């Protein structure tokens, strides 16, 4: 019995075309899986057929893995930093160590030689920037905690006072931020022994009076600078020796108030006095200036002097540090011939601002002051540099140190030479 193929009521047989598709589907799926597995197998280095150990695939050569180093860089690194044997590495480390020691030894030798070319008592003024002029301190400080916007402007003529010398102190007020002067008044002041002294309090305080009236030491009336002149030897301290303090109170802008102080070193009777006589002479290739001194008390004296050129430009700082016996003596100031050649100052030179003291071996204070010679005290003659020596200063101590530093240089160089003789790493 025949049935219609298109009748929906019956189960239709598969057509010939459908049967072929069913047969081909497993083959297609299987073939694709085989191709995929073969591709994966070939992409794994060293595992594919015909793979050469250590060789990279084209894909690997085109895009190196993240963090890897290109072969060209590795080759360059191998050329720049060859692998050293343990013995060569040790020798290279030792060579570097001695090279550093040689550089330090040369630096020490050269530095010492340069710094000792001139004698210690004859130095370029630039080595003593804080002593170009005698101490005349100036400073600023807040008036007090309550008014931090007000500053005190303080100055004193000198720190060291001898015998009947007078010293002036100056006080003013200004805005701390703009430095604009402000009106103020020093309403109380006194001089007394510095509180740190062991015998402080034995001498009573002496009242002082600051003024801005153009008198009693004040230069200009009403300029806002309050001034007081203090002469310790005649104002209650003729028998005192040591540090004195001038303490004062200031009132500004009506109600703001604060205080401050000045300190001075006072010697009532100097151990020696300059006579004012200066003589000059060219000796041993240097220019020497001798200042006359009448010594009352023997001992070690320390003096300093400054030298300017013809134009008044500071040029040299001179020292004296020697034992002197009582009687008529001279303080020798030495201007090195080499220093004259190196700096080539214009003559005549001017000797100025000589100050010093007798050094005490024990006790407080540790010195007795000699009255200073202020300002220019002597002008030299005019000289040709040809009269002065260009030799470096020398002494037994300097030669000993130069020899010691030289041995350090020689030792380091010797070790480097020995290492080089073993062959370069």
Secondary structure, DSSP 8 states (H G I E B T S, - for coil): ----TT-TTS-----HHHHHHHHHHHHHHHHHHHHHHHHHHHHSTTTSTT--TT---HHHHHS--TT---HHHHHHHHHHS----HHHHHHHHHHHHHHHHHHHHHHHHHHHHHHTSS-TTEEEGGGGGGGSS----EEEEES-SS-TTEEEEEEES-SEEETT--EEEEEEEEETTT--EE-EEEEEEEEEE-TTSTTTTSS--EEE--B-SS-TT-SSTTSS-EEEEE-GGGTT-TT--EEEEEEEEEEETTTEEEEEEEEEEEESS-SEEEEEEEEEEEETTEEEEEEEEEESS-EEEEEEEEEE-TTS-EEEEEEEEEEE-SEEEEEEEEE-HHHHHHH---SS-EEEEEEEEEE-SSSSSSEEEEEEEEEEEEE-----GGGS-------HHHHHHHHHHHHHHHHHHHHHHHHHHT---
